């Protein structure tokens, strides 16, 4: 079978417009800080970050498909691989590892050791319930939904909470068959 | 090597931040949304100028600091310098970027001039009838805050406004408080 696309995002990342990662992490950090002040509840901040991520994901998928030349993935396993090796690399400049598949191949973990979102970040005691990187889970959920995969994305490990890596659990809930807006015989 | 991310990451976060504040959190209070977005920019500008000036000698005067914004600071953010700097030599500086990156991907009706200042409400917002113009001007509160934060970290309190009546050029007007 023909490969679905590039096996790594290195070449794509080298060719996209890039900016100083500091600007990104500081902007995101300042936003989270302001959200904590304005929304008050940590739970609400988690929810809004996820929502923002979702909105970003449903747009970012177009850029991803346009620049990566990835054609349709055969299954969820392949999709997870592409996200980890190509998706993360081409936007954040880092690569994730796919691990911990369940028996029926419908849920896996994406593990990040290097995460540009959290440079300069330390959570105070008052924000212990905060999923600082929740925007990422939203992005993945939004992007996958646009290519017909309904998923649930949750954090398993978080270095800001003292774990040794960032681990996102991606669970495939439903594969929606692609619908075309037209019929051939009409 | 300097760590980098794709430009679309920053653009996405900024767009989503503006849209969340303007359409969800403060949908009926554009002046509050504007102030929050400016505050986020201020915070970032403050931190960035701290980092970018770590190994420099102190600035000798206001013009020296403004030149740092035009050259080094702008280059770090946009990989280019400010194209034109004007001043009346009495505390007002106009910085023009002929092709301001953060607006180049937006489709906009050119309209307003916005003003940000810690001590007063961004008053032009309420009078802007044009919705699209208003939405775009919301995106300028972030860079205005960024500049104000950067200068404030250098010990220069000021008000910053933006004028995008000549797109894709954008001018930032800095009024130093005395």
Boltz contact constraints between the chains, C-beta under 6 A:
constraints:
  - contact:
      token1: [A, 16]
      token2: [B, 6]
      max_distance: 6.0
  - contact:
      token1: [A, 17]
      token2: [B, 7]
      max_distance: 6.0
  - contact:
      token1: [A, 18]
      token2: [B, 4]
      max_distance: 6.0
  - contact:
      token1: [A, 18]
      token2: [B, 6]
      max_distance: 6.0
  - contact:
      token1: [A, 19]
      token2: [B, 7]
      max_distance: 6.0
  - contact:
      token1: [A, 19]
      token2: [B, 10]
      max_distance: 6.0
  - contact:
      token1: [A, 20]
      token2: [B, 76]
      max_distance: 6.0
  - contact:
      token1: [A, 21]
      token2: [B, 3]
      max_distance: 6.0
  - contact:
      token1: [A, 21]
      token2: [B, 4]
      max_distance: 6.0
  - contact:
      token1: [A, 21]
      token2: [B, 5]
      max_distance: 6.0
  - contact:
      token1: [A, 23]
      token2: [B, 10]
      max_distance: 6.0
  - contact:
      token1: [A, 24]
      token2: [B, 5]
      max_distance: 6.0
  - contact:
      token1: [A, 24]
      token2: [B, 9]
      max_distance: 6.0
  - contact:
      token1: [A, 24]
      token2: [B, 10]
      max_distance: 6.0
  - contact:
      token1: [A, 26]
      token2: [B, 44]
      max_distance: 6.0
  - contact:
      token1: [A, 26]
      token2: [B, 47]
      max_distance: 6.0
  - contact:
      token1: [A, 27]
      token2: [B, 13]
      max_distance: 6.0
  - contact:
      token1: [A, 27]
      token2: [B, 44]
      max_distance: 6.0
  - contact:
      token1: [A, 28]
      token2: [B, 13]
      max_distance: 6.0
  - contact:
      token1: [A, 30]
      token2: [B, 40]
      max_distance: 6.0
  - contact:
      token1: [A, 30]
      token2: [B, 43]
      max_distance: 6.0
  - contact:
      token1: [A, 30]
      token2: [B, 44]
      max_distance: 6.0
  - contact:
      token1: [A, 31]
      token2: [B, 17]
      max_distance: 6.0
  - contact:
      token1: [A, 31]
      token2: [B, 40]
      max_distance: 6.0
  - contact:
      token1: [A, 34]
      token2: [B, 36]
      max_distance: 6.0
  - contact:
      token1: [A, 34]
      token2: [B, 40]
      max_distance: 6.0
  - contact:
      token1: [A, 52]
      token2: [B, 16]
      max_distance: 6.0
  - contact:
      token1: [A, 52]
      token2: [B, 20]
      max_distance: 6.0
  - contact:
      token1: [A, 55]
      token2: [B, 16]
      max_distance: 6.0
  - contact:
      token1: [A, 56]
      token2: [B, 12]
      max_distance: 6.0
  - contact:
      token1: [A, 56]
      token2: [B, 16]
      max_distance: 6.0
  - contact:
      token1: [A, 63]
      token2: [B, 8]
      max_distance: 6.0
  - contact:
      token1: [A, 91]
      token2: [B, 6]
      max_distance: 6.0
  - contact:
      token1: [A, 91]
      token2: [B, 9]
      max_distance: 6.0
  - contact:
      token1: [A, 92]
      token2: [B, 5]
      max_distance: 6.0
  - contact:
      token1: [A, 93]
      token2: [B, 4]
      max_distance: 6.0
  - contact:
      token1: [A, 93]
      token2: [B, 5]
      max_distance: 6.0
  - contact:
      token1: [A, 116]
      token2: [B, 5]
      max_distance: 6.0
